[in-house]
């Protein structure tokens, strides 16, 4: 086995998402990868070298043994057999394993094997026809089956609703010609009364379906038999939808006087059936193609914005099918235009030159373009050469994608969500290229994943905007201006995942002119965290105006939190009341990081007082007194300043004190510069994954 074979073997055992195992003729496991061991709920070490009955549950072991014995006895594979294991569904294939030459120590087995084969009689060739064991491959299809079950249930509900509702009905003469007008039908197709009178319902049947439908209709009319079939109909928008039709002859005595037909839109059902077919094909695709789709799915799951989804699709298109260019366009609200989305460049900055926008930012759905046709017809558009493109479209797209004049082959795919188009995906190549059936299946599955990711990203962007506006509206627009104290604050939201968190701060004057200061953190992201932050902040203000003592305020928040918030909600608050003229105050902490104390003539230090428990936890709130001396500064902050994936809280607190100690005197004396200094130094070299809030209160030296 050479290095590349060894690497492939090791990768399949360690990294492949599919389960893989080798059983010998004695039904004992000789090799098993981590993926299969996890699916079976055992360790690879426990299974290796043992019979399934020694390790697995009785039902599972019996199914394994039966499959292994059948494959060895019949010398034929068993493929796509579904097996229930511990509440999961595995799609298993059992394949006879053939014997082969063993590599020598220097990896030169191929040439030596050839020499040995020449010296052997034909029946002693290196490869023996007799199986030496069985290879098992398994895919966890639980979620797929659940999704199919959801689709099946939706289809049942859809059919029930259709049966309970009125259908689109039309009437034809005894010879099959249109007679009475059909307003409901014309509303769908956009036909005028004259159009319908001239051509009837046949006039809007898809050109590919019409010869077949006309023939069936003529035979039904001639034989006075029920007409029942399905076809595609061009709708008012120009797109085609699937309809089932059933027409029956109306008899008067012994002759037919007219026909009555009822049409039912079954587009959703057809698309669901096609989706199931595509998903079934994916399960039997090659391991490498499956791995690429798994990689794309994983990458799309991490893409939160539409621009990030487009960037992922660009990368997957290049690696999986060798596409030179890609584009994603979304339908506008009127479903009449497609707008090109610019991908998010890795690490920020301007888009790469080969991803430049086309000459036009939008494309009409009615245009003859790769993406427009894919959206209108709801199916992939393939053109393997410029001549093929012009034959199908009657034109090229040079004026649209002026940056990509060297394109020579194209793929257009509709992005469908709940059966309705939301946009299109476009890949192109610098050379003529034929898309294989396997690649087509992969691309359709990729488009399905892309559509789901785009739909999720659009929802996320709307939620993020709402949460961001909510959070910013709840933070103070400015801080109080005091003669004996200077305040400064910074709020840095985490930007990697473009999410909004629950960090907040508040500073306000009490009726007795003392200053109330609060910094808090509601665990979580998005609208829920921002809303929770708003509730806690507003409740704190109300309690402080009634009884401003820190211990009383936090105790009130505990009671309110226990009565109104979820048990899973984790919220911390640091709250202080300060007399700005003397610097004296009282402080209480509900599980928040301790304040930082900075003095010009001593090292900075973090408060060692007990931080207390988060809101809502059983606790007797403690209150301590403190005083901010002249020239000193107290800094309140959130855990995002000191904690991240590579630095624990304790190490972060030590580093924060060291950074503050090293701050120049001119920085320590200026809270605006100090908060920037602390944030910049504490985040330098680390990826910011959480919001960062910093609030500094500084008592300047008295003027001489």
N, C-alpha and C positions, 0 to 999 in steps of 0.2 A: 504494500500500500504506500503510494508516494505521499508527499506532504499535503498536496491539495485534497487527495482522497481522505487522508486522516483528518484534515480540517473540516471537510464536509461531514464526515462521520461524527466528529466531536460536536459540531454545531447542531446536527440533527438530534443528537441525544440530549444536548443541554438546552438549546434555544428554540427548537421547532415547536410551534403551537400545537401541532398534532401529536397524539400519543403514538409511540413506536415501541415494539417489543419483539423479541425472538424467543420462540419456544422450541425445544428439541423434540425428538420423536418420543421421548418419555414424558412429554407434556410439562417439562420443567422449564422455567424461565431462565434464559441465559443472558439476555440483555434487555434493559428497560430504561426508557428516558424519564426525566423528571415530570414531564407533562402527563404521561400515562399514569405514573404513580400517584400524582395529585388527583387525577380523575377517579382513581379507584380508592382513594382515601387511605393509602398505605405508603410506606417508604420504599424506595427502590431497593435498598439493602435487604429489607424483609422479603421482598418478592423474588430477588435474584437467587437462582439455584433451587427454587422450591416449586412444588406443584400448586396450582391455583387453590385446590381444596385445603391446603395447609395455611393459607393466608387470607383468602377472600371469604366473604359471606357465602352461605350455603347456596343460595339461588345464583349468585354471580359465578361462583366457582363451577357449578353444574353447567351453566351456559358456556363458560370458557371451555370446559373439558369436552362438551358435546361438539363445539365448533372445531376444536383442534383435532379431535378424532375423526370427524367427517372429512376435513381437508386432507389429513394424512391417508385416510382410507380411499377416498375418491381421487386424490391427486388433482383436485380442482379447487379454485379459490371460492370463497364465500364473500361477497361484497355487499357493502351498504346495509349490513344487518344492524338493526337498532336494539340496544340493550339498556335497560334501566338499572342504574347503579346509584344507590344512596340518594334518590330523589333527582338525579341527573339522567339525561338521555345521551348515550354514546352511539355514534354511527361507526360501526366496526367493519373492517375488511380483513379477512384471514387468507393469506396467500402462501402457497407452498414455497419453501426456500430450497434452492438447489445448492449442491456442494460446489466448491471451486478450489483453485490452487492457492496455497498458503505462501505469502511473501517470505523471502529469505531475509537475513538480518541486514543486508545492505540495500534492500529495496529494489533488487534487480530480478525479481521473480518473473517478469513478463518474458524476457528473452530465454531464460532457463526453462520456463514452462513450455515455450514453443518447442525447444529441443526435446524435452521429455515427451511431448505429445507426438512428435514425429517418430520417436522410438517406440511408442506404445501401439498396440493394435487399436483399431477404431473403437472397440468397445471399452477401452481403457483410457478414453480421452479425459482431459482435465476436468471437464464438467460432467457430472453424473446426473442422469435423468431422474434418479430416485430422490425424492425429497429428503433433506436432512433435518427438516424442522418446518416451522410455520412462522411467518412474519405477520404480526398484528399491527394495523394502523387504526387509530381511533380519533374521531373528532367529537368534541362536546357540542351537540346541536340542541341543547335544552332551550336556549333563548330563541333559537330559530323556530323550534316547534311551538314555543309559546306565542311567538309573533304570528306564525301561521294560524294558530288557534284563534288569536285576536282577529285576524283578517277573516277567518271563516265565520266568526260570530257577527262581525260587521256585515258580511255579505248576507247572512240570514236576516238580520234586522232590515237591511236595505231591500231585500226581496219582499219582506212583509209589508214595509211601507209602500212599496210600489203596488203590490196587490191590493192594498187598502185604498189607494188613491186612484183618481181617474187617469186613464191612459190617453195617449194621443190617437184619435180615431180618424179614419178617412173612409170615404165611400167611393166605389168605382161602378161603372156600368157593367152590364152582363158580359160585354166583350172585353172588359178590363180597362176601358178608357176612363179618365177622371171626369166626374160629373159635378157633385156638390163641392163647394168651397170648403177648405179645412183651415180655419184661422189659427188654431193652436199649432198645427203642423207648420204653417207658414211663419209663425212667430219664431220657431226654432230654426228654420232653414233660411229665412229672409226672402222667400219667394213672393212675388207679387201675385195678385189673383190671376192675371193673364198668364204668368209663368206657370202657375199651378194648373190652370185649365189646359195649357198646351202640353205640358210634359208630365203632370201629376207627380207623385212621389218618386217615380223612377228618375226624374230629371236631376236629382241631387244625390243619387247613389254614387259612391266612389267609382271612378273609371275602371279600376282593377276588378271591382265586384260586379259591375253592371252587366256584362255579357252573361255571367252565370245566373244572376237574379232574373234577367229578362227571360232566359230559357225556362227557369223553374216556374215563373209567373205564367208564361204562355201555356205550359203543360197543365198547370192547375186550372186555368180558365177553360182550356179545351176539354179537360176531363171532369170539370165541375168538382174538383177535389180541394180539400183544405190546403191553403198556401201557408207554409210555416218555415221560416229560415231566419238568417241574420245577415246584416250587411253594415257598411259604414256610410254615414250620411254627412254631407257637407253642411255645416251650420252657418248661422248668420256671420260669425267672425271669420269664416274661411277654414277653420279647423274641422277635422272629421271626428265624429263620435260613433260608437257602436250601438246599433239598435237591433232588437229582436222584433219580429213581426209575425202576427198570426191573422190571416184573412179567411173568412168563411163565406161560401155562397149562400145567398138568401133565396129560398125557393118560394115560388107561388104555384101551387099545384105541382105540375111535373116539369116546370122550367125555372131556370135561374133568372131572377130579375135584377139583381145587383150583388155587389160584393161589399162586405164591411171588414175593414182591417184595423187592428189596434197595434200601435208601435210602443215599445218600451225601451227607454235608454238604459243600456247595460254596460256603459263604458267603464264604470267603476268595477263591475264584476270581471270584465275582460282584462282590465289592467291588473286586477288582483291575481287572476289566473296566470297572466304572463309573468308577474312578479314571482309567483310561486315556482313557475317553470325555470326562471332565471336563477332563483336561489337553489333549486335542486341541481341545476347544472354546475353551480359553483362548488357544491359539495364534492363533485367528482372531478374537479379540475386538478391540474398538476400541483404538486406540493410547493413548488417555487411560486406559482401564480397565487396560490392560497396565502403563502407567506407575505407576498407583496400586498395583497388586499388587506390582510391583517395589519400590516404596517401602515397602510393608508388609513384604515379605520382608527388605529391608535393615534396617528398624527392629527386626524380630523377631530378626534375627541378632545384634543388639547387646544384646538383653534377656537377662540371665543368670538372673534369678530369676522365679518364677511371678508375683509381684506386678508386676514390670516388664513381663512379657508381657501381663498384663491391661491395664496402662496403655497399651501400644502399641495393643492391639485397640480400646480406648476411643477413642483419637485417630483411628485409621483408620476406624472406624465412622462417626464424625462427619463426617470430610472426604470419604469415598468415597460413602456412601449417605445422609448427613444424619440418622443415628440420633441421637435425643435422649438415650437411655440405653443402657447395655450392662451385661452381667454375664457372668462366667465361673464355672462350677462344676465341681468335680472329683469323680469317683466315689471312695468310700471303698474300703478293701481288700475288703470283702464285696460290692461292686458293688450295694449296696442303697440308698445315700443319696448325694446330691449336696451338696457343701459349697461355698458361695459364697466366692470369693477376693476380698479387698479389693485394689484396684489400688494400686501404689506412686505417691504423688503426686509430680509433677515438683518436684525440689529438696527433697524431704522435707516434713515437716509432716503435718497431718491431711488425710484425704481430702476432696475437694471435696464441697459439700452435695449436688449432683446424683448423686454416686456413693456415697451413704450405703448401708449394708448394709440388706438387707430385714429385715422383722420376724422372720423365722426364718433362722438361719444355714445350715440344711440342709433339703433337700427329698427326700422319698422317691421312688425311681425308679418306684414303683407309683402315685404320685399322678398326677392329671390336671393337669399343668402344661406350659407350653411346652417347658421343658428336659427334663422327664421323658419326654414323648412322643418328642422328638427322639432321646434316648438309647435308648429301648426299640425304636423302629422303625428306628433307624440311618439316618434321612433327615431333610431339612429340614422344619420345621414352619412354615407360613405362615398368619397370620390378619390380614386386611387391615382388620378393623373389630371393635368389641366384640361385635356380633351374630355375626360369623363365629367369634370366639374361643369364645363360649358354645355355638355350634352344634357345634364340634369337641370341646370339652372338657366341655361340660355345666356350665360354671361360669366365673368369672373369677379373677384372681390378686390381687385387691385386698388380701387379708389377708397375702399374701406380701411384695409390694413396696409397702408402705404409703407410702413416700416418693414414689412415682410414680403417684399416683392418676389423673393426666391422660393416661395411656397410651391410645392408640387403635388401634395396629397393632403386630404382633409378628412376630419371626423367631426360630426356635430351630434351632440347628445342632449335630449331634453332633460331638464331637472324637474322631477315630478314629486309633489308633496300631497298626500291624500288623494292621489289620482289626478290632480290638477297641475298644469305647468306653472312653475315659478321662475323659470329662466332656462338658460342653455349653457352647455359646456362645449368648447371648441379646441381641438388639437390639430396641429398641422406639421408637415414634414418638408424638408428641403429637397426631397427626392421622391419620385413616384413610389408608391408603397401600397400593397394589398393588406388589408386587415384580416387576419385569420379568424376563424370562428371562435377559437379560444380567446383571442384578444378582444373580440367583440363582446363575449360574455363578461370578461373582466371589466371592460369599459362601461358596460351597462350597470354592473354592480357598483363600480366606482362612482358613476353618476348618481346612483341611488344614495350612496353614502354622502356624496357631496350635497345632494338636495336636503338630506336630513341635517347635515352640518350647517348649511346656509339658513335653513328654517330656524334652527336653534340659535345661530348667531344673531339673526334679526331680532329674535325674542330677547336675547341677552342684551343687545345694544339698547333696545327700548327700556329694559329693566334698569340697565346701568345708568342711562340718562335720568330716569326717574329717581333712582337712589341718590345719584350725585346731586341733583337739584335739591332733593330733600335734605341731604346731609349739609350741604353748604348753607341752606337757608336756616339751619339750626345752630350753626357756629356763629359766634359774635362777629359782627361786621367791623367793629373796632374795640379797643380796650380802653378802660377808664384812664383819664389823664389826672395824675395825682401830684401834688407839690413835693411830697416826701418819699415817693416811690415810683420807680420806672418799670413798666411791664412790656414784655415782648413775647410773641407766640409764633410757632410755625406748625403747619399741618402738611405733611407730605404723604399723599395717598400712594399705595403700592401700585405701580404702573405696569408691571410685567403682564398681569392677567387682566388689566383694565377693569378691575373690580373696585367697588366702594365698600369700605368697612364700617365698623362701629366706633372708631375713635372719636372723642369729642373733648372740648374744654369749654369752660364758662367762667367769666369774671363779672361780678355785678355789685353795686352798692346796696347795702342794707339800710333800713330806715334810720339807724343810729350812726350812719356814715362809715361804719366798718366795711371792710371789703370781704366778699365771699368768693372763694377760689375753688374750682372743681376741675378735675381731670378724670375721665373715665374711658372704659373700653368694653364694648359689647361684642362678645365673640361671634364671628360669622362674617358673611359678606352679603352685599346686595340690599334689596329693599327691606328685608326683614331686619337686618342688623341696623340699618339707618333709622328705621321706624322705632326699634327698641331703644336706640340711643336717644331719640327725640322724647320718648316717654319718660326715660329716666331723668333726662335733663330738666324737663318741665316739672316733674314731680319734685325734684330737688329744689328748684326755685320756690315752689309753693310751700314746701316744708320749711325752707330757710326763712321765709317771710313770717312764718308763724312762730318758730322757735329756732333761731340760727345756730344753736350749739351743735358742733359737729357730731357728737355722739347721738344727740336727739334726732338730727337729720338722717343719719345712716340707719338708725333704728326704725324710723318711719319708712325709709326706703325698703328695709327688710320686710316689713309687714305688707307694704304695697306689692313688692316683688313676689312674695309668697302667694298672694291672693290673685295676681293677674298674669304672671309670666309663666312660661313653660319650665318644667323642671330641668330640661336640657340647656336652657339659656344660662350662659356663664357671663356675669357682668362684674367688673371691678370699678371702684370709685375711690379717689383720694380727695378729701374735702377739708378746707381750712377756712377759718374766719380770722382776719387780721385787722389790727388798728393801724392804718397807714401812717399815722403821726408818730407812733412809738415803735412800730415794728413788732409789737407783741401780738400773739394770737394763740388759737387753739386748733388742734389738728386731729383727725380721725381717718383711719384707712380701712377700706373693705377689700382687702386682697390685691391692691394695686402696687406696682413697683415703688419702693421707698424713694422719698425726695433726695435730691443731691444738694449738698450744702457747700458753697464756695466762699472762701475767705481769702483776702489778698495776702495775709501773713501766715497762712497755714495750708497744709495739703487739703485738697478737696476730699470730701468723704460722703458716703451714702449713709443715710439714717439707719441705725440698727434697731429701731423700735419695731415691735411685732406688727407685721402688716395686717393681721386680721384675716377674716374669711370673706369670700365674695358675697354679694348681695343674695339674700334669701336663705343663706345657710344659718343654722342655729348658732347664735353668738351673742355675747354681752358686749356691746360696742364700748371700746375704751377711747378716752379722749386725753390728749397730752397737751401741755403748754409749750410754747417755744417763743423765741424772739429773734428777729432778723437784725443783727447789729449793723451799725453804720459801715458802709463799704462792702457788706456781704450780699450774697445772692442765694436764693433758694430756687431750685429748678424741679418742676414736676414734668413727667414724661410718661409715654406709653411703652409697653414691652417691645414694640417694634424697633425702638432705638437700641436695645441691648441684646435682643435675642433673634437668632436666625438659624438656618439649617446647619451652619458650621460653627456656631458659637452659642453655648448654653447661657442661661440667665446669670449664674454666679460669675462666670468668666466675663460676661458682658458688663456686669456691675463694676467689677474690678477695673476693666478697661475704661469705663466711663469716668471713674474717679481719676484715673491716671491722665486721661485726655484733658479733663478740666483743670488738673494741677498744672499741666504744661501750657495752658492758655496764656498768652501774653497779657500783661496788666491792662493794656488799652482795650483788649477784648473782654476781659472780666468786668471792666467798668462800663461796658456798653451792652445791655441785654440784647439789642438787635443783632449785633455782631456775635455775641456769645451763642445764641440759639443756632445761628448758621454754622458757627465753628463746630459746635457739638454734633450737629446732624452730619456735616460733611466728613468729619473725622471718624465718627462711629460707623458710617455706612461705606467708607472707602474700602475697596477690596471685597465687599460682600454684595450679594444679590439681595435687593430689597424685596421681601415677600410679604410684608405686612405694613399697615399704615404706621406712620411715625408722627406723634404729637409731642411738642415741647413747649412749655410755658415757664418763663423766667420772671422772678420778682426781685428787683435790685433796689437796695437802699443806698443812694449815693452819699458820699461824705458831705458833711455840713460845710457850707461856704464860710471862709474865715471872716 
